[in-house]
Amino acid sequence: MIEIKDKKDCCGCWACANVCPKHCITMLEDNEGFRYPQVDSSFCVNCGLCEKICPVINIKLQDVSAQYAFLLQNKNDLVRHECASGGAFSAIASWVIRQKGVVFGVSFKENFSGVQHTYAEKEDDLAKFRNSKYVQSEVGDAYSQVRDFLKEDRWVLFSGTPCQIEGLVSFLRVPYAKLVLVDIVCYGVPSPGFFRNYILWQKNRLGGKFTKFFFREKRLCYNYTSVSIYNEDEEQNYHVGVERDKYMRSFFSNRNVRPSCYDCKFKKLHRISDFTIWDCYDVRRYSRNFDEKGTNRVLVHTGKGMKILDDIRNDIRLEEYADVDFFIKDENALTHSVPMPKDRRKFFNDYSSMPFDAFLEKWFPDTFKVWINSFLRMTAFKMGVYNKVKRLVKKILRKN
């Protein structure tokens, strides 16, 4: 049976819970807000399937076959505006739906208390998957649902983090011609428990009833990311940049991500998915043929992926980039794990023992430095020079 002795050895993909023939594996939340498998030994028959399909125990070797790099923008500007970047996932997902297929993605749970994998069979329902979700999703029984749809000979798209993709492939155990895999370049997955407490904290602070939540709304522009909470009472709406929002500060401080993310087994250039997609904030570094309202960088790893990309050419703006090494050079999260801060243990000790508002104030106070950073960003945006300044800063940092 599966037994987690060191938490860094579990990525929380849910493959073991899906494969168990006795359904005796439950994913339980720990004091950091992450879920780990717990086996009910009274029902376990020691079949060993959970260990055989664990993607961390059974790491797949990289397939170093040819891959192709592209810049991509969805031609539907409304869809692209709703997406966190260029709308690549929506374009691929729409193709699958048009094949009478099923699309699995991540959507918010009721009352924004977390995020979960679910599926859509209509193009109109793809909207719930758009925009980034900076929380580890609950896979639930999604892998089993994917298998059931594939056995009906339907096209199925599954999108997720690299560990979730490898968890699904391990669970399925055999290849399926109509399975389309899209992995998102992942920095690290934040704690679902932490996010749930953050939402409760915001509800107590803001009042009213939340109607929409965005981690990466393009409210001001693509390159200036703000966290947005929409309320039934518009005067209680919340729009705060990532440099001030306490949840996003916890994420970018590297403290609130899963232990396995500090030694991720799935950070690699060549992947088992059909597509790897991520942002292209500085699109002018790669091409002058795209606007700055959101662009995806896309790596295509399979012939199936290339065929789909060819089929959707009328729906997208596409430009191939020959120099793959340069294309990925500045995306550290593609191949390197996030570093673990020395104070992470203290951070989560406080999280589990302090009132949440006092905990946030201790770790992420609204200091003068935070406010001046926010002021300078907003001033640059209002002057219409935000993108130029950001590009210049990055250029200077790269030189150093």
C-alpha positions as a printed Julia matrix, in Angstrom:
400×3 Matrix{Float64}:
   0.0    0.0     0.0
   1.03   3.6    -0.56
   2.66   5.18    2.51
   3.97   8.74    2.57
   7.0    8.87    4.86
   8.35  12.16    3.51
   5.83  14.71    2.23
   8.14  15.88   -0.53
   7.57  12.45   -2.11
   3.87  13.09   -2.76
   2.7   15.58   -5.38
  -0.99  15.14   -4.5
  -2.03  14.03   -7.99
  -4.85  11.68   -6.77
  -3.74   8.81   -9.07
  -3.57   6.34   -6.18
  -7.05   7.27   -4.96
  -8.47   6.8    -8.47
  -6.82   3.45   -9.15
  -7.67   1.73   -5.85
 -10.14  -1.09   -6.65
 -11.47  -1.06   -3.08
 -11.79   2.72   -2.86
  -9.99   2.63    0.46
  -7.66   5.6    -0.21
  -8.83   8.99    0.99
  -7.03  12.27    0.29
  -6.87  14.01    3.67
  -5.79  17.58    4.36
  -2.81  18.18    6.66
  -2.08  21.19    8.86
  -0.58  23.07    5.89
  -3.78  22.66    3.87
  -2.44  20.06    1.38
  -4.0   16.65    0.73
  -2.18  13.32    1.1
  -3.38   9.73    0.63
  -4.56   7.85    3.68
  -5.19   4.1     3.29
  -7.9    2.32    5.27
  -5.95  -0.89    5.94
  -9.1   -2.77    6.98
 -10.27  -2.72    3.34
  -6.89  -2.79    1.55
  -6.15  -6.07   -0.28
  -2.46  -5.21   -0.9
  -2.83  -5.33   -4.68
  -0.01  -2.79   -4.99
  -1.7   -0.78   -7.77
  -1.34   2.48   -5.85
   2.45   2.09   -5.75
   2.69   0.84   -9.34
   1.02   3.94  -10.78
   2.49   6.62   -8.46
   4.26   9.06  -10.84
   6.8   10.05   -8.16
   7.83   6.46   -7.44
   7.8    5.56  -11.14
   9.43   8.56  -12.81
   9.16   8.5   -16.6
  12.28   9.16  -18.68
  12.23  12.17  -20.97
  11.34  11.5   -24.6
  13.86  13.65  -26.47
  12.05  13.53  -29.81
  11.64  16.72  -31.81
   9.51  19.5   -30.37
   8.31  22.73  -31.87
   7.94  26.21  -30.38
   5.21  28.71  -31.23
   3.83  32.08  -30.23
   0.04  31.92  -30.19
  -2.87  34.31  -29.77
  -6.55  33.41  -29.93
  -8.23  35.51  -32.66
 -11.37  35.79  -30.54
 -10.47  38.92  -28.58
 -13.28  38.41  -26.04
 -12.04  34.92  -25.23
  -8.45  36.14  -25.07
  -9.43  38.94  -22.68
 -11.05  36.39  -20.36
  -7.9   34.23  -20.42
  -4.8   34.83  -18.34
  -2.59  35.05  -21.43
  -3.17  34.29  -25.12
  -6.09  31.87  -25.11
  -4.18  28.83  -26.4
  -5.99  26.4   -24.13
  -9.41  27.71  -25.23
  -8.51  27.28  -28.9
  -7.34  23.69  -28.39
 -10.32  22.93  -26.13
 -12.79  24.29  -28.71
 -11.32  21.92  -31.31
 -11.93  18.97  -28.96
 -15.51  20.06  -28.29
 -16.11  20.29  -32.06
 -15.04  16.62  -32.31
 -17.93  15.84  -29.91
 -15.3   15.47  -27.2
 -14.95  16.32  -23.52
 -12.63  18.9   -21.94
 -11.28  18.62  -18.4
  -9.98  21.74  -16.72
  -9.92  23.55  -13.39
 -12.81  25.67  -12.15
 -13.74  27.31   -8.87
 -15.79  25.42   -6.33
 -18.96  26.9    -4.9
 -18.41  30.21   -3.08
 -14.79  30.24   -4.38
 -13.72  28.02   -1.49
 -11.21  26.18   -3.68
 -10.65  24.82   -7.17
 -11.41  21.42   -8.67
 -11.04  19.43  -11.87
 -14.29  19.07  -13.75
 -15.35  18.72  -17.37
 -17.26  20.52  -20.11
 -19.0   19.25  -23.25
 -20.08  22.62  -24.7
 -17.95  25.53  -25.88
 -19.96  27.99  -23.77
 -18.93  26.05  -20.66
 -15.2   26.48  -21.34
 -15.31  29.94  -19.75
 -15.14  28.41  -16.26
 -11.66  27.06  -17.06
 -10.22  30.39  -18.21
  -7.89  32.55  -16.15
  -5.17  31.17  -13.89
  -5.92  29.33  -10.65
  -3.07  29.8    -8.15
  -4.24  26.91   -5.97
  -3.67  23.15   -6.14
  -6.84  21.64   -7.59
  -8.82  18.72   -6.23
  -8.63  16.07   -8.95
 -11.27  13.92   -7.26
 -12.4   11.13   -9.58
 -11.51  13.04  -12.77
  -8.97  10.42  -13.9
 -11.63   7.71  -13.72
 -14.04   9.92  -15.66
 -11.39  10.51  -18.33
 -10.92   6.76  -18.73
 -14.68   6.19  -19.0
 -15.04   8.79  -21.78
 -12.02   7.37  -23.65
 -13.56   3.89  -23.5
 -16.61   5.4   -25.22
 -14.2    6.32  -28.06
 -14.59  10.06  -27.45
 -11.91  12.71  -27.72
 -10.83  13.89  -24.27
  -8.64  16.87  -23.39
  -7.12  16.99  -19.92
  -5.23  20.06  -18.75
  -3.31  20.45  -15.51
   0.06  20.75  -13.87
   2.87  18.45  -15.08
   2.48  16.15  -12.05
  -1.27  15.83  -12.7
  -0.62  14.98  -16.35
   1.88  12.27  -15.41
  -0.49  11.03  -12.71
  -3.23  10.6   -15.32
  -0.95   8.81  -17.8
   0.27   6.47  -15.05
  -3.32   5.79  -13.97
  -4.47   4.97  -17.52
  -1.47   2.63  -18.09
  -2.21   2.32  -21.82
  -2.07   5.01  -24.54
  -5.24   6.41  -26.09
  -5.22   7.92  -29.58
  -7.98  10.41  -28.71
  -6.46  11.71  -25.47
  -5.09  15.27  -25.7
  -2.83  16.42  -22.86
  -2.08  20.07  -22.08
   0.28  20.91  -19.23
   0.74  24.36  -17.8
   4.23  25.53  -16.84
   3.96  25.43  -13.07
   5.91  27.55  -10.6
   4.55  25.54   -7.67
   1.11  24.72   -6.27
  -0.16  26.82   -3.33
  -2.04  25.4    -0.36
  -5.8   24.88   -0.88
  -6.34  25.3     2.87
  -4.48  28.6     2.83
  -6.61  29.83   -0.09
  -9.83  28.8     1.67
  -8.8   30.83    4.74
  -7.87  33.76    2.5
 -11.34  33.76    0.92
 -13.01  33.67    4.35
 -10.76  36.52    5.49
 -11.71  38.58    2.44
 -15.41  37.89    2.98
 -15.16  39.1     6.57
 -13.23  42.19    5.45
 -15.21  43.16    2.37
 -18.69  41.89    3.24
 -21.38  41.43    0.61
 -21.53  38.44   -1.72
 -18.73  37.51   -4.09
 -19.79  36.95   -7.71
 -16.47  36.56   -9.57
 -12.83  35.99   -8.66
  -9.78  36.5   -10.88
  -6.14  35.83  -10.07
  -4.91  37.36  -13.31
  -7.57  39.7   -14.64
  -6.45  41.93  -17.51
  -8.25  44.84  -15.92
  -5.49  47.36  -16.55
  -3.3   45.49  -19.0
  -1.83  42.04  -19.58
   1.49  42.84  -17.94
   0.05  44.41  -14.78
  -1.6   41.58  -12.92
  -4.22  42.36  -10.31
  -6.27  40.12   -8.06
  -9.94  40.97   -8.53
 -12.97  40.07   -6.45
 -16.33  41.22   -7.77
 -19.14  41.82   -5.3
 -22.89  42.18   -5.68
 -22.31  45.68   -4.33
 -19.85  47.25   -6.8
 -18.51  49.59   -4.11
 -17.16  46.5    -2.33
 -15.2   45.22   -5.34
 -11.54  44.42   -4.69
  -8.79  45.14   -7.24
  -5.24  44.92   -5.9
  -1.94  44.32   -7.67
   0.12  41.22   -6.93
   2.68  43.33   -5.11
   0.08  44.21   -2.44
  -2.36  41.3    -2.31
  -1.39  39.14    0.65
  -2.24  35.82   -0.95
  -0.11  36.49   -4.01
   2.7   37.8    -1.82
   2.63  34.51    0.08
   2.89  32.62   -3.21
   5.73  34.65   -4.69
   7.62  34.48   -1.4
   7.85  30.72   -2.19
   6.46  29.85    1.25
   2.97  28.48    0.65
   3.7   25.86   -2.04
   3.6   22.09   -1.6
   6.74  20.39   -0.19
   7.15  18.3    -3.37
   7.41  21.51   -5.41
  10.83  22.22   -3.89
  12.11  19.01   -5.48
   9.72  18.59   -8.39
  10.24  15.41  -10.42
   8.4   16.82  -13.43
  10.47  19.9   -14.25
  11.8   18.99  -17.68
  11.88  20.31  -21.21
  10.61  17.18  -22.98
   7.24  16.15  -21.58
   4.66  13.42  -22.11
   1.93  15.93  -22.93
   0.93  17.05  -26.42
   1.21  20.74  -25.52
   3.07  22.74  -22.89
   1.75  26.3   -22.6
   2.76  29.37  -20.62
   2.9   33.16  -20.72
   4.79  35.45  -23.02
   4.75  38.76  -21.18
   7.54  40.3   -23.25
   6.28  39.26  -26.68
   8.33  41.98  -28.41
  11.44  40.08  -27.38
  10.39  37.32  -29.77
   8.26  38.95  -32.45
   6.91  42.29  -33.69
   3.84  40.64  -35.18
   1.81  40.35  -31.96
   0.11  42.92  -29.73
   0.69  43.08  -25.97
  -2.79  42.02  -24.89
  -1.85  38.42  -24.12
   0.26  35.79  -25.87
   1.06  32.16  -25.12
   4.32  30.41  -25.65
   3.58  26.85  -26.75
   5.79  23.78  -27.02
   4.31  20.97  -29.11
   5.71  17.55  -28.24
   3.75  15.17  -30.49
   2.47  14.65  -34.0
  -1.05  14.68  -32.59
  -0.39  18.14  -31.17
   0.94  19.39  -34.51
  -2.14  18.04  -36.3
  -4.49  19.85  -33.9
  -2.48  23.06  -34.21
  -2.77  22.84  -37.99
  -6.53  22.3   -37.73
  -7.06  25.43  -35.6
  -4.9   27.8   -37.68
  -7.95  29.81  -38.77
  -8.82  30.46  -35.11
  -5.4   31.66  -33.97
  -2.47  33.91  -34.78
   0.54  31.62  -34.9
   4.23  32.08  -35.44
   6.81  29.33  -35.18
  10.02  30.1   -33.3
  13.02  28.12  -34.55
  15.43  28.73  -31.65
  13.84  26.59  -28.92
  16.76  27.18  -26.53
  16.27  30.96  -26.64
  12.48  30.53  -26.56
  12.63  28.83  -23.15
  15.77  30.5   -21.76
  14.01  32.95  -19.4
  11.38  30.47  -18.15
  13.12  29.02  -15.13
   9.95  27.3   -13.91
   9.98  25.0   -16.92
  13.02  23.05  -15.75
  13.88  24.18  -12.2
  12.13  23.72   -8.87
  11.23  26.69   -6.71
  13.75  27.24   -3.87
  12.56  26.54   -0.33
  12.82  29.53    2.05
  14.59  28.87    5.33
  11.6   30.17    7.29
   8.96  27.98    5.6
   8.47  25.74    8.67
   8.01  28.79   10.89
   5.58  30.23    8.34
   3.29  27.19    8.47
   3.67  26.81   12.24
   2.25  30.31   12.55
  -0.4   29.54    9.91
  -1.71  26.58   11.9
  -1.54  28.26   15.33
  -2.43  31.95   14.85
  -5.69  33.7    13.94
  -5.49  34.11   10.15
  -5.73  37.9    10.11
  -2.94  38.22   12.68
  -0.87  35.69   10.74
  -1.22  37.69    7.51
  -0.36  40.93    9.25
   2.76  39.38   10.76
   4.09  37.88    7.55
   2.81  40.34    4.95
   2.39  43.78    6.54
   1.56  46.79    4.39
   4.95  48.41    4.7
   6.15  51.63    3.08
   8.17  49.54    0.62
   5.04  47.68   -0.48
   3.07  50.88   -0.97
   5.83  52.69   -2.87
   6.21  49.69   -5.16
   2.49  49.79   -5.86
   2.56  53.57   -6.39
   5.41  53.38   -8.9
   3.72  50.58  -10.84
   0.42  52.44  -11.05
   2.15  55.7   -11.98
   3.99  53.96  -14.83
   0.71  52.47  -16.02
  -1.15  55.8   -15.95
   1.69  57.43  -17.88
   1.45  54.72  -20.52
   5.03  53.52  -20.0
   4.46  50.44  -17.83
   5.36  47.87  -20.49
   8.42  49.84  -21.62
   9.7   50.26  -18.06
   9.1   46.59  -17.25
  10.95  45.54  -20.41
  13.87  47.84  -19.52
  14.09  46.51  -15.96
  14.12  42.92  -17.2
  16.81  43.77  -19.72
  18.98  45.3   -17.0
  18.45  42.32  -14.69
  19.38  39.89  -17.47
  22.62  41.78  -18.06
  23.46  41.55  -14.39
